[in-house]
Amino acid sequence: MKLREAVGTALRRRRQDQGRTLREVAEAAGVSLTYLSEIERGRKEPSSEVLEAVCAALDLVLADLLFEVAETLAATVPVAAIGFLPPLPARPPAPAPTRATVAPVVDLLAFAGRRSA
């Protein structure tokens, strides 16, 4: 499953759970009905602004949508195939860094298991 398909599926599920029509949500989000339909079917990848507007129209926290999508992708796509690295084997402790350290790569499976408060 592609990212845009997972996003579209999650948005459609939320809209249908609320018993709302595509037209109602599109109007509330300020996007065309056709464009929202394409997003829900996984044919278009919305910009962050459009995604935020659709989430607001659905009274949905964007982070909750992204957690749901991450869980879906973690369950259906091999982790390495979507750009995340598996956890590295344990290493002996390194000496104290002399410069700023770089944040580690996110473990998608751990990320998907998180829930916002």
trRosetta pair geometry for C-beta under 8 A, 3 or more apart (Angstrom, degrees):
i j d omega theta_ij theta_ji phi_ij phi_ji
1 5 5.1 -127 -170 86 86 126
1 6 5.4 96 138 -59 122 94
1 9 8.0 -38 -163 -1 136 144
1 72 6.8 -67 90 146 151 104
1 73 6.7 -130 82 -103 105 64
1 76 4.8 28 15 113 113 147
1 77 6.3 -111 49 -49 73 106
2 5 4.6 93 58 6 81 105
2 6 7.1 -149 94 -6 42 86
2 42 6.5 122 67 -172 108 120
3 6 5.8 -58 -150 36 31 109
3 7 6.3 30 154 -18 67 106
3 45 7.5 44 95 -121 101 115
3 69 7.1 55 -154 174 71 125
3 73 6.9 6 -97 -87 67 136
3 82 7.4 125 -61 -143 101 118
4 7 5.6 -51 -145 36 34 112
4 8 6.2 34 155 -18 65 108
4 39 7.7 -113 -171 -150 94 59
4 42 5.0 121 117 -154 86 70
4 43 7.7 -142 136 27 131 9
4 44 7.1 -161 -168 96 134 26
4 45 4.3 -89 -96 -89 125 85
5 8 5.7 -55 -145 39 30 111
5 9 6.2 32 156 -20 65 107
5 42 3.3 25 -99 -125 65 145
6 9 5.8 -52 -143 36 29 111
6 10 6.3 28 157 -18 63 108
6 42 7.8 76 0 -105 35 116
6 69 4.6 110 131 -147 115 86
6 72 4.6 162 -144 95 116 135
6 73 5.6 -45 -70 -57 168 89
6 76 8.0 -177 -86 45 118 136
7 10 6.0 -60 -151 37 28 109
7 11 6.3 25 155 -17 65 108
7 39 7.3 -68 114 178 106 90
7 42 7.6 132 57 -104 76 75
7 45 7.7 87 48 -133 145 67
7 46 7.4 -139 135 27 144 102
7 51 7.3 -57 -169 -120 134 119
7 65 7.4 53 -139 161 77 112
7 69 5.5 9 -80 -106 63 139
8 11 5.8 -56 -145 38 30 109
8 12 6.2 29 158 -18 66 108
8 39 5.3 -178 -103 146 94 54
8 40 4.5 129 -167 -159 92 20
8 41 5.8 -83 173 37 150 15
8 42 4.2 -135 31 -60 145 63
8 43 7.8 74 -82 10 161 56
9 12 5.9 -56 -146 37 28 110
9 13 6.3 30 155 -21 64 107
9 40 7.7 109 -70 -169 27 63
9 42 7.1 9 -33 -55 82 112
9 72 7.2 158 77 -149 130 164
10 13 5.8 -54 -147 35 30 112
10 14 6.5 28 155 -17 64 106
10 65 5.7 129 130 -155 136 82
10 68 4.9 130 -131 109 134 127
10 69 5.5 -87 -18 -69 152 82
10 72 7.0 -134 -60 -16 110 148
11 14 5.8 -56 -149 37 31 109
11 15 6.3 29 155 -18 66 107
11 39 6.6 -10 61 126 157 108
11 40 5.6 -116 87 -101 110 79
11 54 6.1 -3 -139 145 133 134
11 58 7.2 -152 -149 -38 76 158
11 65 7.2 29 -74 -141 74 128
12 15 5.7 -57 -147 38 31 110
12 16 6.1 24 158 -13 67 110
12 40 4.2 100 -67 -157 104 111
13 16 6.0 -60 -144 42 27 106
13 17 6.1 33 155 -25 64 108
14 17 5.6 -53 -146 33 29 115
14 18 6.6 21 156 -13 62 107
14 58 5.2 55 129 -177 125 144
14 60 5.7 10 -173 -77 156 146
14 65 7.5 -53 -33 -101 152 99
15 18 6.0 -66 -158 39 30 106
15 20 5.3 -94 -169 68 78 100
15 22 7.2 59 157 -89 153 54
15 25 5.3 -54 -123 -46 122 156
15 40 7.6 -52 22 -105 142 134
15 58 6.2 -87 -79 -107 70 119
16 19 7.3 42 -175 -76 38 30
16 20 7.8 -113 -82 47 23 63
18 58 6.7 -167 -10 -150 153 82
20 24 4.7 -116 -173 78 99 134
20 25 5.5 102 127 -47 129 98
20 58 7.8 -156 44 -113 149 77
21 24 4.7 103 56 1 81 100
21 25 7.2 -158 90 1 45 84
22 25 6.2 -63 -151 42 30 104
22 26 6.0 31 155 -21 68 112
22 33 5.7 88 128 -154 104 90
22 36 5.9 163 -170 101 92 121
22 37 5.8 35 -165 -75 147 88
22 40 7.4 -99 -116 -1 111 154
23 26 5.8 -57 -141 38 28 111
23 27 6.2 25 161 -17 64 108
23 33 5.3 -12 -99 -103 65 125
24 27 6.2 -61 -151 37 25 107
24 28 6.4 19 155 -14 63 111
25 28 5.7 -57 -145 40 32 110
25 29 6.0 21 159 -12 67 113
25 36 6.4 160 100 -171 103 157
25 54 6.8 46 164 -148 109 80
25 57 5.0 114 -158 132 70 130
25 58 6.3 18 -132 -68 118 85
26 29 6.0 -65 -143 45 26 103
26 31 5.3 -97 -153 79 77 76
26 32 6.2 -21 -174 140 128 18
26 33 4.4 -167 38 -87 173 55
26 35 7.4 129 -135 60 114 84
26 36 4.3 -133 -90 1 98 146
27 30 7.6 34 -178 -70 30 34
28 56 7.9 -151 141 105 100 80
28 57 3.7 128 106 -138 111 106
29 36 6.9 121 56 -88 141 127
29 50 7.4 62 162 -164 121 66
29 53 4.3 106 -164 136 85 97
29 54 4.6 15 -119 -88 150 53
29 56 7.0 133 -111 64 76 88
29 57 3.9 -73 -61 -27 83 145
30 53 5.8 -80 44 -174 99 143
31 35 5.0 -105 167 81 109 126
31 36 5.3 125 98 -53 120 95
31 50 6.0 69 -80 -145 139 103
31 53 6.7 130 -29 101 107 133
31 54 7.0 -24 13 -71 138 95
32 35 4.4 92 60 5 90 102
32 36 7.0 -160 90 -4 47 84
33 36 6.0 -58 -148 39 30 108
33 37 6.3 34 152 -22 64 108
34 37 5.6 -56 -150 35 29 114
34 38 6.5 30 152 -20 64 105
35 38 5.6 -53 -150 34 33 112
35 39 6.5 36 150 -21 65 102
35 44 6.5 -63 -161 61 70 168
35 50 7.8 -96 144 -154 127 142
36 39 5.5 -49 -150 33 36 115
36 40 6.3 35 153 -18 66 105
36 54 6.8 152 -123 -109 103 122
37 40 5.8 -55 -147 38 31 110
37 41 6.3 20 157 -10 65 110
38 41 6.0 -62 -144 44 29 104
38 43 4.5 -85 -165 73 82 109
38 44 4.0 56 126 -4 112 116
39 42 7.8 40 174 -67 30 24
39 43 7.7 -87 -64 53 19 69
39 44 5.1 -57 -75 71 61 101
39 45 7.9 114 -122 -106 78 13
39 46 5.2 22 -118 -45 128 111
39 50 7.5 -153 -87 136 149 127
39 54 7.2 -131 111 -74 160 164
46 50 3.9 -124 -170 89 110 120
46 51 4.6 143 101 -56 124 80
46 54 7.0 -45 -156 -1 174 135
47 50 4.8 94 51 8 77 100
47 51 6.9 -142 92 -4 39 89
48 51 5.6 -54 -144 40 32 114
48 52 6.2 36 155 -22 65 106
49 52 5.7 -54 -148 36 29 112
49 53 6.4 29 153 -19 63 106
50 53 5.6 -54 -148 36 33 111
50 54 6.3 31 155 -17 67 105
51 54 5.9 -54 -146 37 30 108
51 55 6.3 31 154 -18 64 107
51 62 6.8 85 133 -130 100 112
51 65 7.8 -169 178 100 105 152
52 55 5.8 -55 -147 38 30 112
52 56 6.3 32 153 -20 64 106
52 62 5.9 -28 -108 -76 69 137
53 56 5.7 -53 -147 36 31 112
53 57 6.4 33 152 -21 64 105
54 57 5.5 -52 -149 35 33 114
54 58 6.4 20 154 -8 65 109
55 58 5.8 -66 -148 47 31 103
55 60 4.4 -104 -158 79 76 95
55 61 7.0 -11 172 146 125 6
55 62 4.7 116 100 -79 178 73
55 65 5.8 -108 -105 -16 119 144
56 59 7.4 28 -174 -79 34 35
56 60 7.7 -99 -54 46 18 66
60 64 6.2 -123 -178 70 84 118
60 65 5.7 72 145 -51 125 108
61 64 4.4 85 71 1 94 107
61 65 7.3 -168 92 -7 51 82
61 116 6.6 -106 112 69 148 156
62 65 5.6 -54 -155 34 38 113
62 66 6.3 34 151 -17 70 106
63 66 5.6 -56 -147 39 33 110
63 67 6.3 37 153 -22 66 103
63 116 5.1 82 113 -53 129 145
64 67 5.7 -49 -147 34 32 112
64 68 6.5 34 153 -19 63 104
64 116 6.0 -93 -72 28 77 124
65 68 5.8 -57 -154 35 31 112
65 69 6.3 29 151 -17 66 107
66 69 5.5 -51 -144 38 35 113
66 70 6.2 39 154 -23 65 104
67 70 5.6 -52 -146 35 31 113
67 71 6.5 34 154 -20 64 103
67 111 7.9 -143 -121 151 71 75
67 112 6.9 131 -165 -144 65 46
67 114 6.4 -113 -125 84 119 77
67 115 6.4 106 178 -110 160 51
67 116 6.8 -147 -29 -15 147 91
68 71 5.8 -53 -152 34 31 111
68 72 6.5 31 151 -19 64 106
69 72 5.6 -54 -150 36 33 113
69 73 6.3 28 155 -15 67 107
70 73 5.9 -56 -145 40 30 108
70 74 6.1 32 156 -22 65 108
70 108 6.4 -155 -166 -165 99 85
70 111 5.5 -92 178 115 151 102
70 112 4.1 -155 128 -96 98 81
71 74 5.7 -55 -144 36 28 112
71 75 6.4 22 158 -15 63 110
71 112 4.3 138 -84 -172 56 107
71 113 7.6 111 -98 -70 96 40
72 75 6.0 -66 -152 38 26 106
72 76 6.2 -9 163 6 65 119
73 76 6.2 -77 -137 50 27 92
73 77 5.1 -29 -171 29 73 119
73 82 6.0 50 173 -63 127 172
73 108 7.1 -79 101 179 109 134
73 112 7.5 -149 61 -91 81 131
74 77 7.4 -51 -88 52 14 78
74 79 7.1 21 -130 -88 72 86
74 108 5.3 -177 -92 135 102 103
74 109 5.3 134 -153 -99 131 60
74 112 4.2 -91 -6 -25 150 165
75 112 8.0 -179 -29 168 81 158
77 81 5.3 -123 173 76 98 121
77 82 5.2 72 122 -35 138 120
78 81 4.4 87 69 -4 89 112
78 82 7.8 165 84 -3 52 84
79 82 6.8 -78 -162 40 33 93
79 84 5.1 -74 178 80 90 103
79 85 7.7 39 135 156 112 5
79 86 5.9 109 87 -75 140 76
79 108 5.4 179 -134 44 98 126
79 109 6.7 -53 -89 -35 131 97
80 83 8.0 92 -173 -38 35 10
80 84 7.1 -109 -92 72 32 56
80 85 6.9 42 -105 -114 78 42
80 86 6.8 -37 -60 -28 95 91
82 108 7.0 74 79 -84 120 164
84 105 6.5 154 -151 158 69 112
84 106 6.4 -68 -127 83 117 77
84 107 7.0 116 172 -136 126 28
84 108 4.3 153 48 -28 171 112
85 88 7.5 17 133 -53 122 83
85 105 5.0 55 34 100 109 156
86 107 7.9 47 -152 -128 34 91
87 107 5.8 9 -68 -104 90 128
88 91 7.3 -15 131 -22 118 107
91 94 7.3 23 115 -46 122 89
94 97 7.5 37 115 -59 120 78
97 100 7.6 -3 128 141 136 4
97 101 5.1 157 14 -68 169 95
106 110 7.6 -140 179 67 72 102
106 111 5.3 37 169 -54 116 135
107 110 4.1 54 89 16 111 113
107 111 6.4 169 85 -16 55 87
108 111 5.3 -56 -141 39 33 115
108 112 6.0 36 159 -24 68 105
109 112 5.9 -49 -145 32 29 111
109 113 6.8 27 155 -19 59 107
110 113 5.9 -61 -155 33 32 111
110 114 7.2 41 149 -34 63 97
111 114 6.0 -49 -163 12 37 114
